[in-house]
């Protein structure tokens, strides 16, 4: 269990392990977690009927690369895995929330977050969280940890003000993070598709594979990132 907690648990694993109760989850994710526990997960689909808003080409590439994982990545699996480097990945049918972003950046932007995090951690190890008690980098797992991705995105200048509860503040292709019950970190990509209430959908894996859903404000947002030209150039230098 210790290794699982190090990587970060989400809803299905939380409920199965008894770490959090359904009462702590949003109704949609309590239901999803129950599907995971009972083994009756309803396969997700990209909500093609949702209203779409204009998006910059680079943002749309990231979004479509995230959507391409829906129905492919159908499991949440936080196991520690020895990866190739660079370009290492777990099996496409499984992963965690960070793997959605890692795969989307590779396919959409040709940026390898495994390489970028490893290079930036080596250059500024002291700036990264000490949560896991490491004394050196670990290219198998560093990029799959949300706090490390938050740190990288801050260091390349991608962080923007967090305006929680204001849908218009979140643009297609933005990257946002939550803290789930138990203070567990979670990362998502903001879609160019909107809910019926005008709230951007998010693309993420919160316990039963990659999904695109109306969940942006379900839990407390902790960080908001937008990869503009300067941040993109820095990520390209680190991740190519």
C-alpha positions, 0 to 999 in steps of 0.5 A: 500500500505504501508504494500505491500511496506514493504515486497517488490514489484516486476514487476507485482505489480509495473506496476499495481500500477504505481510505475514503467514504463515498460521502467525501466524493462528488455524486458522479465520482461516488458512482464511478468509484462504485462501478470500479469496486463492483467491476461494472464500469460503463465504458466512456465515450467522448461527448461529441454532442457537447457545445464546442468553443474556439481553441488555438491550434496547439490547445486543440492538438493537446485536447484531441490527443487527450480525447484519443485516450478515451476508450483506450485507457480503461483502467486506473493502475498506480503500480510502479513500473520500470520504464524506458527512457526517454519516451517510457510509458506503461501499457496504453490500457492503464495509467493514472491521471498524470499519464493522460497529460504525459501521453497528450503532450507527447502526441499533441506537442511532441514534448516528453514530460518524462525527459523534461521533468528529469532534466529540470529536476537534475538542474534544480532538485531542491525546488522539487517536493520532498514528499517521497524522501528521494535524494536523487531523480527517478526517471520511472516515477518523477514525471508521474507525480502531480506535485512534480508536474506542478513544479515543472509548470511553475518553473517554465512560467505556465502558472496563471491566477486561480479563479475558481468558480469562474468558467470563463477563466479556463481556456481550452488546453489549460491544465488544472489540478485538484486535491481530492479527499485525503489531500490527494493530488490530481491533474486534468486537461481543460477541453474545448467542449462545454457542459450544458451550464457552460462549464468546460469539460475536463479530460482525466483519469480519476479511477476508471480510465480516461474520461471527458466529463463535466467535473471542473469544479467538483473538488477544490482547484489548487493550480491553473496552468496555461502553456503560452509561447514562452512556457512552450519554448522552455518545455520544448528545450527540456522535453525534446 
